[in-house]
Amino acid sequence: MTSLTRGCRYSVRVSPQMANRIVDSARSILNKFIPDIYIYTDHMKGVNSGKSPGFGLSLVAETTSGTFLSAELASNPQGQGAAVLPEDLGRNCARLLLEEIYRGGCVDSTNQSLALLFMTLGQQDVSKVLLGPLSPYTIEFLRHLKSFFQIMFKIETKPCGEELKGGDKVLMTCVGIGFSNLSKTLK
């Protein structure tokens, strides 16, 4: 269950009205599930805004267990790909956040590989993390961890049950390699 949702809508070198259009469309989806939604708006113009126009939305949901899940979308660069309407971007980003909430786990799908890297480099002790279904990027990243660090993860599937809401979960377990910074001075 999510307790609150926060976000930041940003735009550069486009009309400030884009902010309201993105926020209204994202809220139209998210308000059906939770009323505590606040999306900040940040608009840059002039010399400080760079040379490329665009806009985007970053959303973060905090679960009742204290986990933060996020989703982010940005418009396509000018001249690359189809133009994105602000309303479509807001709705799609809200749907991505709801997908992350459904997937569950302690880490959203974008950051699964980062958590696994920290477990790999951590102390020579058992580390565990509960993730939602593994993303294709994470699966390929596990192959890289095996080839670079010769480390294997124990992967246990946890079917969606009474205490686990949403999609099936994956419990990842490994023993870290005990990496330490060789440049660190000893006292």
Secondary structure, 3 states (H helix, E strand, C coil): CEEEEEEEEEEECCCCHHHHHHHHHHHHHHCCCCCCEEEEEEEECHHHHCCCCEEEEEEEEEECCCCEEEEEEECCCCCCCCCCCHHHHHHHHHHHHHHHHHHCECCCHHHHHHHHHHHHHCCCCEEEEEECCCCHHHHHHHHHHHHHHCCCCEEEEECCCCCCCCCCEEEEEEECCCCCCCCCCCC
